[in-house]
Amino acid sequence: MAMRAQRIGKANPAEDEAVYRAILRALLEGKLKAGTKLAETPLAAIFGVSRERIRKVLHRLGAERRLEMIPNRGARVPRPTLDDIRRVYEAHRVLEAGVLSQLVLRVDDLLLARLDAHLAEERAAAQRGDRATSVRLSGAFHVHLVDSIGNPELSRMLADLLSRSSVMVSVYEPAAQSICAVDEHGAIVAALRDRDLLRAIAVSREHFLHVEGRLRLDEDAAPDGADLAAIFAPIKPRRRGRSGLS
């Protein structure tokens, strides 16, 4: 028992967070193909941490529905079907239509300024080709909208949908399409600025339909042969001595 405790080592939340962010970034950048198996042993060797630590991070990503946790087989990148995609994006459309119907009644200059600033960040990330940041900011735009309602239940529902749809976008959407989402978000803000509910809902609906339509299912991938070391080498956190990650 003592030897096992020594091998696992003390809890290190900063190290756990750094490994979590490295794996999440690889997901959002589209470096991990749909269906890729994320085995504990090679990941532990790549990051220089215990398998128990890797298992903890993978289960966290599984709880967020960013990874699939398969009993007796471990973790893998989700491989959503067309039906999965349709259901998730239908839910996005319905939820945001309700949010906009409430938001248009309370939109003010402060909210519009916050949305404009966010759009500038989105556009900058897309133009510099920062795939992971583009995907994250694209989801955050819709979070800004729903959080402005002040209903934590709606925010929780959106967070669950975004955890799934962000992975769908990362593994199935061509990176060059990211700038389109920025323009579509801008059209939603323009409709809100005009207090035009019907146009805001119509633009939002078309936006989600466009994103869904841009997803290209890759049935020819060979995820079991993925070179995890090569995938994580450019983005894995650097160790600082034996104390943790820098």
C-alpha positions as CSV (number, residue, x, y, z in Angstrom):
1,M,0.0,0.0,0.0
2,A,2.8,2.4,0.9
3,M,4.6,1.7,-2.4
4,R,1.4,2.4,-4.4
5,A,0.9,5.7,-2.6
6,Q,4.5,6.7,-3.3
7,R,4.1,5.8,-7.0
8,I,0.9,7.8,-7.5
9,G,2.3,10.8,-5.6
10,K,0.6,13.7,-4.0
11,A,-2.4,15.3,-5.7
12,N,-1.3,18.1,-8.1
13,P,-4.3,20.0,-9.4
14,A,-2.1,22.3,-11.5
15,E,-0.6,19.3,-13.3
16,D,-4.0,17.7,-13.8
17,E,-5.3,20.9,-15.3
18,A,-2.3,21.2,-17.6
19,V,-2.7,17.7,-19.0
20,Y,-6.5,18.3,-19.3
21,R,-5.9,21.4,-21.3
22,A,-3.4,19.8,-23.6
23,I,-5.8,16.9,-24.5
24,L,-8.7,19.3,-24.8
25,R,-6.6,21.6,-27.1
26,A,-5.7,18.6,-29.3
27,L,-9.5,17.8,-29.5
28,L,-10.5,21.4,-30.4
29,E,-7.7,21.7,-33.0
30,G,-9.0,18.6,-34.8
31,K,-5.7,16.8,-34.3
32,L,-7.6,13.8,-32.8
33,K,-9.7,12.0,-35.4
34,A,-13.2,10.7,-34.6
35,G,-12.9,7.3,-33.0
36,T,-9.3,7.7,-31.9
37,K,-8.5,5.6,-28.8
38,L,-6.8,7.5,-25.9
39,A,-5.0,4.7,-24.0
40,E,-3.8,5.5,-20.5
41,T,-0.3,3.9,-20.8
42,P,1.0,5.8,-23.9
43,L,-0.5,9.0,-22.6
44,A,1.1,8.6,-19.2
45,A,4.5,8.1,-20.9
46,I,3.9,11.1,-23.2
47,F,3.0,13.5,-20.3
48,G,5.4,11.9,-17.8
49,V,2.6,11.3,-15.2
50,S,0.9,8.3,-13.7
51,R,-1.8,6.3,-15.4
52,E,-4.1,7.2,-12.5
53,R,-3.6,10.9,-13.3
54,I,-4.4,10.3,-17.0
55,R,-7.4,8.2,-16.0
56,K,-8.7,11.1,-13.9
57,V,-8.3,13.6,-16.8
58,L,-10.0,11.2,-19.2
59,H,-12.9,10.7,-16.9
60,R,-13.3,14.4,-16.5
61,L,-13.4,14.8,-20.3
62,G,-15.9,12.0,-20.4
63,A,-18.1,13.6,-17.8
64,E,-18.1,16.7,-20.0
65,R,-19.2,14.5,-22.9
66,R,-16.1,15.5,-24.9
67,L,-14.9,11.8,-24.9
68,E,-16.7,8.5,-24.9
69,M,-15.9,6.2,-22.0
70,I,-16.4,2.6,-23.1
71,P,-16.5,0.0,-20.3
72,N,-13.4,-2.3,-20.4
73,R,-12.1,-0.5,-23.5
74,G,-11.2,3.0,-22.2
75,A,-11.7,6.4,-23.7
76,R,-12.0,7.4,-27.3
77,V,-12.9,10.5,-29.3
78,P,-16.6,10.5,-30.1
79,R,-17.7,9.3,-33.6
80,P,-21.2,10.9,-33.8
81,T,-23.6,9.7,-36.4
82,L,-25.7,11.9,-38.7
83,D,-28.6,11.3,-36.4
84,D,-26.5,12.4,-33.4
85,I,-25.5,15.6,-35.2
86,R,-29.1,16.4,-36.3
87,R,-30.4,15.9,-32.7
88,V,-27.8,18.1,-31.2
89,Y,-28.2,21.0,-33.7
90,E,-32.0,20.8,-33.5
91,A,-31.6,21.3,-29.8
92,H,-29.3,24.2,-30.3
93,R,-31.8,25.9,-32.7
94,V,-34.7,25.4,-30.3
95,L,-32.8,26.6,-27.2
96,E,-31.4,29.7,-28.9
97,A,-34.7,30.7,-30.4
98,G,-36.2,30.8,-26.8
99,V,-33.1,32.7,-25.5
100,L,-33.4,35.3,-28.2
101,S,-37.1,35.8,-27.6
102,Q,-36.2,36.8,-24.0
103,L,-33.0,38.7,-24.8
104,V,-34.4,41.0,-27.4
105,L,-36.6,42.5,-24.7
106,R,-33.6,43.4,-22.5
107,V,-30.8,44.1,-25.0
108,D,-28.8,47.2,-24.1
109,D,-25.6,49.0,-25.1
110,L,-23.5,47.1,-22.5
111,L,-24.5,43.7,-23.9
112,L,-24.0,44.9,-27.5
113,A,-20.5,46.2,-26.7
114,R,-19.6,42.9,-25.0
115,L,-20.8,41.0,-28.1
116,D,-18.9,43.3,-30.4
117,A,-15.7,42.8,-28.4
118,H,-16.2,39.1,-28.5
119,L,-16.8,39.1,-32.3
120,A,-13.4,40.9,-32.7
121,E,-11.7,38.2,-30.7
122,E,-13.4,35.5,-32.9
123,R,-12.3,37.2,-36.1
124,A,-8.7,37.6,-35.0
125,A,-8.5,33.9,-34.0
126,A,-9.9,32.8,-37.3
127,Q,-7.7,35.1,-39.3
128,R,-4.5,33.8,-37.6
129,G,-5.6,30.2,-38.0
130,D,-5.9,29.4,-34.3
131,R,-8.3,26.5,-34.7
132,A,-8.7,25.6,-31.0
133,T,-9.4,29.2,-29.9
134,S,-11.8,29.7,-32.8
135,V,-13.9,26.6,-31.8
136,R,-13.8,27.8,-28.1
137,L,-14.8,31.3,-28.9
138,S,-17.5,30.2,-31.3
139,G,-19.2,28.3,-28.5
140,A,-18.5,31.2,-26.0
141,F,-20.6,33.5,-28.3
142,H,-23.7,31.5,-27.6
143,V,-22.8,31.3,-23.9
144,H,-22.8,35.2,-23.8
145,L,-26.3,35.1,-25.2
146,V,-27.7,32.6,-22.8
147,D,-25.9,33.9,-19.7
148,S,-27.4,37.3,-20.3
149,I,-30.8,35.8,-19.5
150,G,-29.6,35.0,-16.0
151,N,-31.1,31.5,-15.9
152,P,-28.6,28.9,-14.7
153,E,-30.8,26.0,-16.0
154,L,-30.6,27.4,-19.5
155,S,-26.8,28.0,-19.1
156,R,-26.4,24.4,-18.0
157,M,-28.4,23.0,-20.9
158,L,-26.2,25.0,-23.4
159,A,-23.0,23.9,-21.7
160,D,-24.0,20.3,-22.3
161,L,-24.8,20.9,-25.9
162,L,-21.6,22.8,-26.6
163,S,-19.5,20.0,-25.0
164,R,-20.9,17.7,-27.7
165,S,-21.1,20.1,-30.7
166,S,-17.6,21.5,-30.2
167,V,-16.2,18.1,-30.6
168,M,-18.4,17.5,-33.7
169,V,-17.0,20.7,-35.2
170,S,-13.4,19.9,-34.3
171,V,-13.4,16.5,-35.9
172,Y,-15.8,17.0,-38.8
173,E,-15.7,20.7,-40.0
174,P,-13.0,21.9,-42.4
175,A,-10.8,24.5,-40.6
176,A,-11.2,27.0,-43.4
177,Q,-14.9,27.3,-42.6
178,S,-14.3,29.0,-39.2
179,I,-14.5,32.5,-40.6
180,C,-18.1,31.8,-41.8
181,A,-19.3,31.3,-38.2
182,V,-17.9,34.7,-37.2
183,D,-19.9,36.4,-40.0
184,E,-23.0,34.6,-39.0
185,H,-22.6,35.6,-35.3
186,G,-22.2,39.1,-36.5
187,A,-25.6,38.9,-38.3
188,I,-27.2,37.7,-35.0
189,V,-25.7,40.7,-33.2
190,A,-26.9,43.1,-35.9
191,A,-30.5,41.8,-35.6
192,L,-30.3,42.2,-31.8
193,R,-29.1,45.7,-32.3
194,D,-32.2,46.5,-34.4
195,R,-34.4,44.7,-31.8
196,D,-35.6,42.5,-34.6
197,L,-36.6,39.3,-33.0
198,L,-37.9,37.5,-36.1
199,R,-34.7,38.3,-38.0
200,A,-32.5,37.3,-35.0
201,I,-34.2,33.9,-34.8
202,A,-34.1,33.3,-38.5
203,V,-30.4,34.2,-38.7
204,S,-29.6,32.0,-35.6
205,R,-31.5,29.1,-37.2
206,E,-29.7,29.4,-40.5
207,H,-26.4,29.7,-38.6
208,F,-26.9,26.3,-36.9
209,L,-28.1,24.7,-40.1
210,H,-25.0,26.0,-41.9
211,V,-22.7,24.6,-39.2
212,E,-24.5,21.3,-39.3
213,G,-24.2,21.2,-43.1
214,R,-20.5,22.0,-43.0
215,L,-19.7,18.8,-41.0
216,R,-18.1,16.1,-43.1
217,L,-18.2,12.7,-41.6
218,D,-14.9,10.9,-42.1
219,E,-15.6,7.2,-42.5
220,D,-12.1,6.3,-43.8
221,A,-10.1,7.3,-40.7
222,A,-7.9,4.7,-39.0
223,P,-7.9,6.1,-35.5
224,D,-6.3,3.0,-33.8
225,G,-3.1,3.8,-35.6
226,A,-2.9,7.4,-34.4
227,D,0.6,8.6,-33.4
228,L,-0.3,10.1,-30.0
229,A,3.3,11.2,-29.3
230,A,3.4,13.2,-32.6
231,I,0.0,14.7,-31.9
232,F,0.8,15.9,-28.4
233,A,4.5,16.8,-28.9
234,P,3.8,20.4,-30.0
235,I,1.2,21.2,-27.3
236,K,2.0,19.0,-24.3
237,P,2.9,21.0,-21.2
238,R,6.6,21.1,-20.3
239,R,7.7,19.6,-17.0
240,R,9.5,21.9,-14.6
241,G,11.9,19.6,-12.6
242,R,9.8,17.1,-10.7
243,S,7.4,19.6,-9.2
244,G,4.8,19.8,-11.9
245,L,4.1,21.5,-15.2
246,S,5.1,24.9,-16.3
